[in-house]
Amino acid sequence: MNIFVGSLPFSIEEADLRESFEAYGAVDSVKIITDKFTGRSKGFGFVEMSNDDEAQKAIDELNGATVQGRAIVVNKSEPKPEGERRSFNNNRGGDSRGGYGGGNSRGGDNRGGGDRGRY
């Protein structure tokens, strides 16, 4: 069973997470997700256990448990359906010209008076 573990302290190591889950049975793999640029933990990860009964016991016991001062979230990881991939262009209206409007934004003010006071 693949198990999602969220709200992890940023300082936790994979070995620490493995140790927490090994109290409930054999752990096949542990992966804490990190930012690819900084290498810093993103605060969540995955644990894989081959025995579903042991995995369910770990989920039941560890969900809501406090680890290094944070209440962690532990539940069965469900694969994301293929159709639900995130698009990076979701909430954009048709115009992508930046924020300062267009038109005649150059030149003096149009309140009359010509160029008085501009020298």
Biotite code that builds the C-alpha atoms (Angstrom):
import biotite.structure as struc

atoms = struc.array([
    struc.Atom([0.000, 0.000, 0.000], chain_id="A", res_id=1, res_name="MET", atom_name="CA", element="C"),
    struc.Atom([1.238, 3.486, -0.817], chain_id="A", res_id=2, res_name="ASN", atom_name="CA", element="C"),
    struc.Atom([0.694, 5.906, 2.078], chain_id="A", res_id=3, res_name="ILE", atom_name="CA", element="C"),
    struc.Atom([0.629, 9.716, 1.898], chain_id="A", res_id=4, res_name="PHE", atom_name="CA", element="C"),
    struc.Atom([2.187, 11.533, 4.856], chain_id="A", res_id=5, res_name="VAL", atom_name="CA", element="C"),
    struc.Atom([1.547, 15.288, 5.061], chain_id="A", res_id=6, res_name="GLY", atom_name="CA", element="C"),
    struc.Atom([2.254, 18.228, 7.387], chain_id="A", res_id=7, res_name="SER", atom_name="CA", element="C"),
    struc.Atom([5.723, 16.859, 8.070], chain_id="A", res_id=8, res_name="LEU", atom_name="CA", element="C"),
    struc.Atom([8.257, 19.034, 9.859], chain_id="A", res_id=9, res_name="PRO", atom_name="CA", element="C"),
    struc.Atom([10.730, 20.369, 7.287], chain_id="A", res_id=10, res_name="PHE", atom_name="CA", element="C"),
    struc.Atom([13.632, 18.995, 9.325], chain_id="A", res_id=11, res_name="SER", atom_name="CA", element="C"),
    struc.Atom([12.500, 15.339, 9.372], chain_id="A", res_id=12, res_name="ILE", atom_name="CA", element="C"),
    struc.Atom([14.708, 12.829, 7.552], chain_id="A", res_id=13, res_name="GLU", atom_name="CA", element="C"),
    struc.Atom([13.568, 9.791, 5.567], chain_id="A", res_id=14, res_name="GLU", atom_name="CA", element="C"),
    struc.Atom([15.263, 7.505, 8.143], chain_id="A", res_id=15, res_name="ALA", atom_name="CA", element="C"),
    struc.Atom([13.138, 9.051, 10.924], chain_id="A", res_id=16, res_name="ASP", atom_name="CA", element="C"),
    struc.Atom([9.953, 8.567, 8.922], chain_id="A", res_id=17, res_name="LEU", atom_name="CA", element="C"),
    struc.Atom([10.919, 4.968, 8.106], chain_id="A", res_id=18, res_name="ARG", atom_name="CA", element="C"),
    struc.Atom([11.504, 4.281, 11.804], chain_id="A", res_id=19, res_name="GLU", atom_name="CA", element="C"),
    struc.Atom([8.041, 5.600, 12.729], chain_id="A", res_id=20, res_name="SER", atom_name="CA", element="C"),
    struc.Atom([6.348, 3.273, 10.228], chain_id="A", res_id=21, res_name="PHE", atom_name="CA", element="C"),
    struc.Atom([8.540, 0.215, 10.915], chain_id="A", res_id=22, res_name="GLU", atom_name="CA", element="C"),
    struc.Atom([6.936, 0.039, 14.353], chain_id="A", res_id=23, res_name="ALA", atom_name="CA", element="C"),
    struc.Atom([3.855, -1.299, 12.481], chain_id="A", res_id=24, res_name="TYR", atom_name="CA", element="C"),
    struc.Atom([5.537, -3.603, 9.952], chain_id="A", res_id=25, res_name="GLY", atom_name="CA", element="C"),
    struc.Atom([7.967, -3.915, 7.061], chain_id="A", res_id=26, res_name="ALA", atom_name="CA", element="C"),
    struc.Atom([8.540, -0.717, 5.074], chain_id="A", res_id=27, res_name="VAL", atom_name="CA", element="C"),
    struc.Atom([9.442, -1.108, 1.390], chain_id="A", res_id=28, res_name="ASP", atom_name="CA", element="C"),
    struc.Atom([10.303, 2.513, 0.635], chain_id="A", res_id=29, res_name="SER", atom_name="CA", element="C"),
    struc.Atom([10.185, 6.051, 2.019], chain_id="A", res_id=30, res_name="VAL", atom_name="CA", element="C"),
    struc.Atom([10.319, 9.236, -0.049], chain_id="A", res_id=31, res_name="LYS", atom_name="CA", element="C"),
    struc.Atom([10.112, 12.785, 1.292], chain_id="A", res_id=32, res_name="ILE", atom_name="CA", element="C"),
    struc.Atom([9.323, 15.189, -1.545], chain_id="A", res_id=33, res_name="ILE", atom_name="CA", element="C"),
    struc.Atom([11.816, 18.043, -1.908], chain_id="A", res_id=34, res_name="THR", atom_name="CA", element="C"),
    struc.Atom([11.930, 21.258, -3.907], chain_id="A", res_id=35, res_name="ASP", atom_name="CA", element="C"),
    struc.Atom([14.059, 20.609, -6.985], chain_id="A", res_id=36, res_name="LYS", atom_name="CA", element="C"),
    struc.Atom([15.785, 24.006, -6.776], chain_id="A", res_id=37, res_name="PHE", atom_name="CA", element="C"),
    struc.Atom([16.478, 24.377, -3.057], chain_id="A", res_id=38, res_name="THR", atom_name="CA", element="C"),
    struc.Atom([16.517, 20.714, -2.016], chain_id="A", res_id=39, res_name="GLY", atom_name="CA", element="C"),
    struc.Atom([14.350, 21.653, 0.980], chain_id="A", res_id=40, res_name="ARG", atom_name="CA", element="C"),
    struc.Atom([11.509, 19.370, 2.069], chain_id="A", res_id=41, res_name="SER", atom_name="CA", element="C"),
    struc.Atom([8.047, 20.341, 0.838], chain_id="A", res_id=42, res_name="LYS", atom_name="CA", element="C"),
    struc.Atom([6.539, 18.931, 4.042], chain_id="A", res_id=43, res_name="GLY", atom_name="CA", element="C"),
    struc.Atom([5.038, 15.739, 2.635], chain_id="A", res_id=44, res_name="PHE", atom_name="CA", element="C"),
    struc.Atom([6.104, 12.323, 1.467], chain_id="A", res_id=45, res_name="GLY", atom_name="CA", element="C"),
    struc.Atom([5.134, 8.741, 0.760], chain_id="A", res_id=46, res_name="PHE", atom_name="CA", element="C"),
    struc.Atom([5.719, 5.459, 2.551], chain_id="A", res_id=47, res_name="VAL", atom_name="CA", element="C"),
    struc.Atom([5.188, 2.114, 0.864], chain_id="A", res_id=48, res_name="GLU", atom_name="CA", element="C"),
    struc.Atom([4.320, -0.999, 2.862], chain_id="A", res_id=49, res_name="MET", atom_name="CA", element="C"),
    struc.Atom([3.633, -4.379, 1.234], chain_id="A", res_id=50, res_name="SER", atom_name="CA", element="C"),
    struc.Atom([1.302, -5.723, 3.953], chain_id="A", res_id=51, res_name="ASN", atom_name="CA", element="C"),
    struc.Atom([-2.024, -3.866, 3.699], chain_id="A", res_id=52, res_name="ASP", atom_name="CA", element="C"),
    struc.Atom([-3.119, -4.789, 7.240], chain_id="A", res_id=53, res_name="ASP", atom_name="CA", element="C"),
    struc.Atom([0.092, -3.388, 8.741], chain_id="A", res_id=54, res_name="GLU", atom_name="CA", element="C"),
    struc.Atom([-0.185, -0.313, 6.528], chain_id="A", res_id=55, res_name="ALA", atom_name="CA", element="C"),
    struc.Atom([-3.780, 0.315, 7.650], chain_id="A", res_id=56, res_name="GLN", atom_name="CA", element="C"),
    struc.Atom([-2.753, -0.052, 11.312], chain_id="A", res_id=57, res_name="LYS", atom_name="CA", element="C"),
    struc.Atom([0.049, 2.500, 10.741], chain_id="A", res_id=58, res_name="ALA", atom_name="CA", element="C"),
    struc.Atom([-2.434, 4.904, 9.117], chain_id="A", res_id=59, res_name="ILE", atom_name="CA", element="C"),
    struc.Atom([-4.917, 4.498, 11.974], chain_id="A", res_id=60, res_name="ASP", atom_name="CA", element="C"),
    struc.Atom([-2.271, 5.002, 14.664], chain_id="A", res_id=61, res_name="GLU", atom_name="CA", element="C"),
    struc.Atom([-0.156, 7.748, 13.073], chain_id="A", res_id=62, res_name="LEU", atom_name="CA", element="C"),
    struc.Atom([-2.821, 10.007, 11.508], chain_id="A", res_id=63, res_name="ASN", atom_name="CA", element="C"),
    struc.Atom([-2.965, 13.071, 13.752], chain_id="A", res_id=64, res_name="GLY", atom_name="CA", element="C"),
    struc.Atom([0.122, 12.018, 15.736], chain_id="A", res_id=65, res_name="ALA", atom_name="CA", element="C"),
    struc.Atom([2.539, 14.762, 16.763], chain_id="A", res_id=66, res_name="THR", atom_name="CA", element="C"),
    struc.Atom([5.991, 14.598, 15.178], chain_id="A", res_id=67, res_name="VAL", atom_name="CA", element="C"),
    struc.Atom([8.502, 17.261, 16.211], chain_id="A", res_id=68, res_name="GLN", atom_name="CA", element="C"),
    struc.Atom([5.654, 19.497, 17.359], chain_id="A", res_id=69, res_name="GLY", atom_name="CA", element="C"),
    struc.Atom([3.444, 19.086, 14.252], chain_id="A", res_id=70, res_name="ARG", atom_name="CA", element="C"),
    struc.Atom([0.299, 16.998, 13.857], chain_id="A", res_id=71, res_name="ALA", atom_name="CA", element="C"),
    struc.Atom([0.908, 14.882, 10.750], chain_id="A", res_id=72, res_name="ILE", atom_name="CA", element="C"),
    struc.Atom([-1.689, 13.707, 8.239], chain_id="A", res_id=73, res_name="VAL", atom_name="CA", element="C"),
    struc.Atom([-1.479, 10.044, 7.211], chain_id="A", res_id=74, res_name="VAL", atom_name="CA", element="C"),
    struc.Atom([-3.800, 8.346, 4.738], chain_id="A", res_id=75, res_name="ASN", atom_name="CA", element="C"),
    struc.Atom([-3.882, 5.901, 1.846], chain_id="A", res_id=76, res_name="LYS", atom_name="CA", element="C"),
    struc.Atom([-2.459, 7.459, -1.284], chain_id="A", res_id=77, res_name="SER", atom_name="CA", element="C"),
    struc.Atom([-4.778, 7.197, -4.263], chain_id="A", res_id=78, res_name="GLU", atom_name="CA", element="C"),
    struc.Atom([-3.287, 7.574, -7.743], chain_id="A", res_id=79, res_name="PRO", atom_name="CA", element="C"),
    struc.Atom([-4.367, 10.747, -9.494], chain_id="A", res_id=80, res_name="LYS", atom_name="CA", element="C"),
    struc.Atom([-6.603, 10.028, -12.507], chain_id="A", res_id=81, res_name="PRO", atom_name="CA", element="C"),
    struc.Atom([-4.903, 10.921, -15.806], chain_id="A", res_id=82, res_name="GLU", atom_name="CA", element="C"),
    struc.Atom([-7.561, 13.477, -16.752], chain_id="A", res_id=83, res_name="GLY", atom_name="CA", element="C"),
    struc.Atom([-6.894, 15.663, -13.704], chain_id="A", res_id=84, res_name="GLU", atom_name="CA", element="C"),
    struc.Atom([-3.427, 16.960, -14.523], chain_id="A", res_id=85, res_name="ARG", atom_name="CA", element="C"),
    struc.Atom([-2.958, 20.580, -13.624], chain_id="A", res_id=86, res_name="ARG", atom_name="CA", element="C"),
    struc.Atom([-2.747, 23.142, -16.417], chain_id="A", res_id=87, res_name="SER", atom_name="CA", element="C"),
    struc.Atom([-0.494, 26.124, -15.866], chain_id="A", res_id=88, res_name="PHE", atom_name="CA", element="C"),
    struc.Atom([-2.763, 28.432, -17.863], chain_id="A", res_id=89, res_name="ASN", atom_name="CA", element="C"),
    struc.Atom([-5.970, 27.864, -15.887], chain_id="A", res_id=90, res_name="ASN", atom_name="CA", element="C"),
    struc.Atom([-7.333, 31.163, -14.646], chain_id="A", res_id=91, res_name="ASN", atom_name="CA", element="C"),
    struc.Atom([-6.263, 33.504, -17.374], chain_id="A", res_id=92, res_name="ARG", atom_name="CA", element="C"),
    struc.Atom([-8.584, 35.525, -19.525], chain_id="A", res_id=93, res_name="GLY", atom_name="CA", element="C"),
    struc.Atom([-7.748, 35.970, -23.205], chain_id="A", res_id=94, res_name="GLY", atom_name="CA", element="C"),
    struc.Atom([-5.500, 39.038, -22.930], chain_id="A", res_id=95, res_name="ASP", atom_name="CA", element="C"),
    struc.Atom([-1.948, 38.456, -21.723], chain_id="A", res_id=96, res_name="SER", atom_name="CA", element="C"),
    struc.Atom([-0.475, 41.930, -22.258], chain_id="A", res_id=97, res_name="ARG", atom_name="CA", element="C"),
    struc.Atom([0.696, 42.764, -18.748], chain_id="A", res_id=98, res_name="GLY", atom_name="CA", element="C"),
    struc.Atom([-0.775, 45.209, -16.301], chain_id="A", res_id=99, res_name="GLY", atom_name="CA", element="C"),
    struc.Atom([-0.444, 48.816, -17.412], chain_id="A", res_id=100, res_name="TYR", atom_name="CA", element="C"),
    struc.Atom([-3.234, 49.071, -19.929], chain_id="A", res_id=101, res_name="GLY", atom_name="CA", element="C"),
    struc.Atom([-2.557, 50.129, -23.461], chain_id="A", res_id=102, res_name="GLY", atom_name="CA", element="C"),
    struc.Atom([-3.313, 53.085, -25.600], chain_id="A", res_id=103, res_name="GLY", atom_name="CA", element="C"),
    struc.Atom([-1.807, 56.531, -25.421], chain_id="A", res_id=104, res_name="ASN", atom_name="CA", element="C"),
    struc.Atom([0.140, 56.358, -22.218], chain_id="A", res_id=105, res_name="SER", atom_name="CA", element="C"),
    struc.Atom([2.986, 58.522, -23.484], chain_id="A", res_id=106, res_name="ARG", atom_name="CA", element="C"),
    struc.Atom([3.148, 62.259, -23.656], chain_id="A", res_id=107, res_name="GLY", atom_name="CA", element="C"),
    struc.Atom([2.096, 65.026, -21.316], chain_id="A", res_id=108, res_name="GLY", atom_name="CA", element="C"),
    struc.Atom([-1.023, 65.308, -19.331], chain_id="A", res_id=109, res_name="ASP", atom_name="CA", element="C"),
    struc.Atom([-4.098, 66.121, -21.357], chain_id="A", res_id=110, res_name="ASN", atom_name="CA", element="C"),
    struc.Atom([-5.639, 68.660, -19.011], chain_id="A", res_id=111, res_name="ARG", atom_name="CA", element="C"),
    struc.Atom([-4.858, 71.615, -21.187], chain_id="A", res_id=112, res_name="GLY", atom_name="CA", element="C"),
    struc.Atom([-2.228, 74.252, -20.714], chain_id="A", res_id=113, res_name="GLY", atom_name="CA", element="C"),
    struc.Atom([0.320, 72.847, -23.107], chain_id="A", res_id=114, res_name="GLY", atom_name="CA", element="C"),
    struc.Atom([3.851, 72.519, -21.806], chain_id="A", res_id=115, res_name="ASP", atom_name="CA", element="C"),
    struc.Atom([3.844, 75.316, -19.242], chain_id="A", res_id=116, res_name="ARG", atom_name="CA", element="C"),
    struc.Atom([5.984, 74.621, -16.253], chain_id="A", res_id=117, res_name="GLY", atom_name="CA", element="C"),
    struc.Atom([7.867, 71.759, -17.816], chain_id="A", res_id=118, res_name="ARG", atom_name="CA", element="C"),
    struc.Atom([11.224, 73.513, -18.379], chain_id="A", res_id=119, res_name="TYR", atom_name="CA", element="C"),
])
